[in-house]
């Protein structure tokens, strides 16, 4: 199916790992001019080569940490070298080890909220003026089923993802008049089967990632429990299953869809 994305300049944040990596490869396959944003330059350069092999001749990598307030302006400046930005995928986020809110460290709250929600606000704020001026554009946010039902013992992460969902809806109302669509994909856990999907710069890297604690929900017992909670009997979505929906929502094929939050959950919410 021709998605109509050929030649469209698309930014994907958190692009060197897992969901973001699958999304940018999917956009590259559709002929988009992709800008991969991440912290690991080596992984980013390797990813650019893969994108070019898929037909995205103008693919480029921007090394940036989205928790730096100055990063979005630098990313937009680099993107303008390819042309006006038509697609923004806000993918940066992540959760820490599970725990009760009463036992949490208040010093960690702001960082968790900023990574999952603040980065999205700043990147969107940087991209919107150009989209409004051109009366066209698409934004796809990556949320989580945690933001829909609240993941047990992940209170701050769940709250941050709920904020992503709420912002998606209200921004869609605000910018629809300018021909801009805003949607959200909410995975139920995600894992990539590609061994290259977890780079040294990834926040998921257990040696030097953004978080220092073990990640929640990854033990064999937790994965077995997750599998029992889905209709399809699988514990998580593959990154490519999430990416295929994100690419569709970013494309003109989804031209009458906006303000929606789509779970990719194997039926767990049922």
Buried (B, 14 or more C-beta within 10 A) or exposed (E): EEBBBEEBBBBBBBBBBBBBBBBBBBBBBBBBBBBBBBBBBEBBBBBBEBBBEBEBEBBBBBBBBBBEEEBBEBBBEBBEEBEBBBBBBBBBBBBBBBBEEEEBEEEBBEBBBBBBBBBBBBBBEBBBEBBBEBEBBBBBBBBBBBBBBBBEBBBBBBBBBBBBBBBBBEBBEEBEEBBBBBBBBBBBBBBBEBEEBBBBBBBBBEEEBBBEEEBBBBEEEBBEEBBEBBEEEBBBBBBBBBBBBBBBBBBBBBEEBBBBBBBBBBEBBE
